[in-house]
Amino acid sequence: MALHFADSYIADYQAASAKANELIKILEEDDRVKFEMFEGGTHLLRLVVRGVDLAKFQRALEQRDILLRPACGESFFVTINPSLNRMPLQRLVDGFKAALRDS
């Protein structure tokens, strides 16, 4: 099974990384949202969302089929991987914006 996905993994990861960069750019237009990169990190980010109930924000995303791990303190850890390719960029943007509004 692993060999089946090996051929496309790099291209899938590159597409996910490009999509993540665009998503970050759009979401950070909202002053409440900030993504923090870890020095030397490649695929793990911290998502800081201010002025919302983080548990409610996470549930609002989940209702839109966007899954985040539970908040860790006042932020979320986000992993960029090919699963990001399962949803169109605009649907991700709309889901995050609606979750911000609803929480």
C-alpha positions as a printed Julia matrix, in Angstrom:
103×3 Matrix{Float64}:
   0.0    0.0    0.0
   2.78   2.44   0.9
   4.44   1.92  -2.46
   1.18   2.8   -4.18
   1.3    6.33  -2.72
   5.09   6.77  -2.88
   5.09   7.85  -6.52
   2.76  10.78  -5.95
   3.7   11.73  -2.38
   6.16  14.51  -3.25
   3.79  16.12  -5.73
   0.88  15.75  -3.28
   2.94  17.28  -0.48
   4.01  20.19  -2.7
   0.38  20.84  -3.65
  -0.64  20.75   0.02
   2.18  23.12   0.94
   1.18  25.59  -1.77
  -2.46  25.4   -0.68
  -1.47  25.92   2.96
   0.58  29.0    2.06
  -2.37  30.52   0.21
  -4.76  29.63   3.04
  -2.44  31.22   5.6
  -2.12  34.37   3.51
  -5.9   34.72   3.24
  -6.72  33.87   6.86
  -4.07  36.21   8.27
  -5.93  39.11   6.66
  -8.13  38.77   9.77
  -6.3   40.37  12.72
  -7.47  37.56  15.01
  -5.55  34.89  13.1
  -1.8   34.32  13.18
   0.19  31.3   12.01
   3.62  30.88  13.59
   6.29  28.82  11.88
   8.77  26.88  13.99
  12.42  27.56  13.29
  13.74  24.75  11.13
  10.23  23.32  10.87
   8.74  22.13   7.65
   5.17  21.03   8.22
   4.2   21.93  11.8
   2.7   25.35  12.57
   1.08  27.02  15.54
  -2.29  28.62  14.83
  -3.15  31.43  17.22
  -6.74  32.66  17.11
  -7.57  35.59  19.37
 -10.93  36.78  20.58
 -12.82  33.51  20.12
 -13.69  30.51  22.27
 -11.13  27.99  20.98
 -13.22  24.92  21.8
 -16.21  26.46  20.04
 -13.98  27.43  17.1
 -12.7   23.85  16.81
 -16.26  22.46  16.91
 -17.42  24.98  14.31
 -14.61  23.84  12.01
 -15.42  20.2   12.64
 -19.03  20.82  11.59
 -17.54  21.94   8.28
 -15.34  18.82   7.96
 -12.17  20.72   8.91
 -10.37  18.91  11.71
  -7.94  20.46  14.17
  -6.39  18.82  17.18
  -7.71  20.2   20.48
  -6.23  23.54  21.49
  -2.99  23.44  23.41
  -3.09  26.43  25.72
  -4.11  29.38  23.61
  -3.31  27.91  20.2
  -3.58  24.9   17.93
  -0.83  22.85  16.37
  -1.45  22.39  12.65
   0.27  19.81  10.47
   0.6   20.44   6.74
   0.26  17.19   4.82
  -1.42  15.85   1.67
  -4.77  15.41   3.45
  -5.15  19.17   2.88
  -5.71  18.36  -0.81
  -9.03  16.67  -0.04
 -10.88  19.99   0.15
 -10.84  22.93  -2.29
  -9.11  26.07  -1.05
 -12.26  28.2   -1.18
 -14.16  25.69   0.95
 -11.35  25.8    3.55
 -11.37  29.6    3.53
 -15.15  29.75   3.84
 -15.1   27.17   6.64
 -12.5   29.03   8.67
 -14.24  32.37   8.18
 -17.59  30.9    9.23
 -16.0   29.27  12.28
 -14.5   32.62  13.27
 -17.9   34.24  12.91
 -19.68  31.5   14.87
 -17.29  31.38  17.78
